[in-house]
Each structure stands twice: as structure tokens, then as C-alpha cells.
Amino acid sequence: MKRICLFPLIAVCLCCCDPSDHPFEGAGEIEDPEDPAVVDPATFDDYQRVALTSKVTGVQPMTGIVLWNTSSYNDTDNIQLEFSYMLYSDVCKQKGVYDWTPVENLLKKVSERGHQAVIRFRYVYPGYSAAVPDYIKSLENYQATNGRSEGKRTEFPDWTCAELQRFHLEFYQLFAEKYDNDPRLAFLETGFGLWAEYHIYDGPFVLGKTFPSKDFQASFFRRMEELFLDTPWCISIDAADDTYGPFHDDPGLLNGRFGNFDDSFMCEDHDGYNYESWRFFGTTRYKRAPLGGEFSYYEDYDQEHCLDADGIYHRTFESEVRKFHMTFIIGNDQPGYQTMSRIREASMAMGYHFAIKDFRIKPGEGAGVLIENIGVAPIYRDAYVAVGGVRGAYNLRHLMPGNEAWVEIRNPSVSASSSPTIECDHLVSGQKITYDADVK
């Protein structure tokens, strides 16, 4: 679909220079998370160095270009993630009755291909009725709004309805209880408005009516913080706009663990509105939650050339990925414009990338591994270096881009034939986290 950018700029001060030359900085910054399992390098002075050679040759789990689950190109290891919209009304039709079969079917099919899912539930899509449960639509005090969006007759929910608000909170409570630690689910996207992308730029926007009030949004975000302890969840950068989002009125919400997604990544004007929206949410947000999005549909040219090796609009995909610390991007149309080899290459430029710089053992005691994250983002699930099946205590989710750490593995059975592995319990069958190594 083609989307036209009609958003007003949010009030964020920029220095008078080209954003491409300016450090990506903003509010809500956080320090690198600390892990008490960090080990003094001197611990391994009397350990024996062991040669180790390895190379990352594939896309790492939970990173990269994302194809829709319906794509004819998704049966490949050139991607690790698949995206799907899902409808609230498909899961719940009667009050208190939830049938998670649609979610189960999706997760099953995606995981059978050796991939994980990125899911976004939505109410509004141009040309369709709102995906509000039937029992709510039948209430006397529920009055949906019909209007036109993207040139199509579209139904918008009635957010004045207390039952819709109650249902929305209950839905995510039950979803979290069932799927918060499901390895088939990589990331959850959520939001309101068109496509759940946090705007109604074309259609009948009425805050509190066709779009939930800021008070309800604030309650929802705080509830999400309580519910999702494992699954990383993201909202659109368009929530930075005070027209829609609650963050200007309630800046404490910016301390939340949510990530962001940008549905017009690589568009021509990305250094304007999009850049400012990213900055609003804090440029170190990637340290706590994943950043993702979708390639721009503003122009056909955007989709055709966003992954060109020479770049588009004077910037390359890889440079933008480094600048914004991106972990995933929906690029469903890209197999029509790029080779799968290029999609694989672009995917490998995203997210975490581990390199083991030193490997030492001490028979009868254990091993020491010096590991660095040479990627652009951390891994967002618990992961550990292991030797001989024994994991070290250091959690690699704390290893930020450009940082390294010594990991101690206490395993008396290690030998010169032992090799490190990276273990993560949040993987599906066929997935494996690999690393670079050239230890001599």
C-alpha cells in the first residue's frame, strides 16, 4: 500500500547540521546494563590458549529482513523472521471466551520453517470493518465510526466504550499468560489507529473516540510493562507525535521497556520527521528493547531500491542500520527486487553478531572465553557461552555493540578438543547462534 506522510513535526530541538553527520542522540538515555557475572581477565592468566576458527555465514535468530508469513519466498534460511497481522475479533467473539487457534496455527507454521514470528494485532485496516469482538459491537452504548481512509470505506472502533477498553487490557493479559515465553514468538508489535501504527492521518480522527484517550493509553502501557516480562514489544515511532501519543503529557512512560518500529524506513525524508521521532524515544533505547520497522511504501522507488548496494537518497541500508541500531525490518517485497543473496547479506548486517577473540582452558577447572558483540544491537533474549555443555554465568543480552567480556565456564571436564557454543533457550528447531573466531 502507498502511504502519504501528512504528520506534523514534533517539537524536538536539532543542531543546525546534517543529521547524517550528527550523532544520533536524544532523551531517555540509559547506561549500558551491568551484569555481576563479569570476570577479571587476570583470572585466565594461567590458562592455556586453544586455537579456534569459526565464521558467521548465516542470518542469526531473531534478526534481519522479515517476510510475511504468506510469502512464497519464506521457506529459506536467508530469513529468520516472519510477520503477520492478527485480528482481535478472530480470537474473541464472546465476552470472556478466547480461542487462540489462529495464533497457534500461525506460530506452528512459522516455526516449522525454522523461523520465529513477529505479530501485530490491529483493529483498523483501510477498507475493512474494525476487528472488534462481535459481542462488543452489539452493545447499545457502542457506536462505531465509518469513514474513508486510503480512499476506502473503513470502520473505526468506539473507544468511549468502557467494555472495549476492559477487553483490550484483558486480551493482552491472557496473551501474555499464554505466549510471553514462547520461543516461536520473537517480537510483539502493538498500537492503535491505522494498521496499529499510531496514527489516523487519513480518516476521522477523534481522540477518545476513534483513537483511545491518552489516559487509557498510559494505563495500557503501564499494564504491558507488568505483563510482558520476557517478550520484547514495540510501538510505532509515530507515538512520538503529541496529537496521538501520551508521552508528552506523561514523560515517565518513556522509562518503559518497549522498543520502536518505523513503518517508512529508508524513505526520502527520513532525516526529518522519522529521525526526530526516533530521537524523541531516546537513542539508547536499543539497549533495552529491539528497534525495527518496515521499508517505506511512500514511493514505488523506495521499495525497488532500498537495498541497493549503492544506497538510496544518499544513504545505504547498512549505514542506516548502524545509525539506528536496527534488529529487524519487514521487507516482504524485496524478493521481487533483490536476490536472496542480497537479502541474506542485508539481514546479517542487523542485530547482534558475536565474535570470540580468545579461548583458554585449564584442565580440571574450566575455560575462559573473551567474546565481543560486533553487531549493531544486543540480543534480546537470555543467551550464554557454553563449553562442554556447561554454561557460563554471564548473560550475553548485556553485551552491547562494541563491548567485550570475559566469560568463565567452570567445567572440570574441558579439554583441548572442547569448543565454545552459544546457547539460548528461546530458539525453535533448526536455529543456531554462531560466532566469528580466529584464535591462534
Secondary structure, DSSP 8 states (H G I E B T S, - for coil): ---------------SS-GGGS----SS-------TT---GGGGTTSEE--EEE---S--TT-EEEEETT-TT-SSTT--EEEEEEEHHHHEEETTEE--HHHHHHHHHHHHTT-EEEEEEESB-TTS-----HHHHTSTT---EEEEETTEEEEE--TT-HHHHHHHHHHHHHHHHHHTT-TTEEEEE---BBTTSSB-SSS---BTTTB--HHHHHHHHHHHHHH-SSS-EEEEGGGGSTTT-STTT-GGGGGSS-EEEEEEET-TTIIIIIHHHHHHT-TTGGGTS-EEEEE--SSHHHHHHTT-TT-BTTB-HHHHHHHHT--EEE-TTGGGTS-HHHHHHHHHTSS--EEEEEEEEETTTEEEEEEEE-SSS--SS--EEEETTEE-S--GGG--TT-EEEEEEE-TT--TT--EEEE-SS--TT--B-EEEEE-
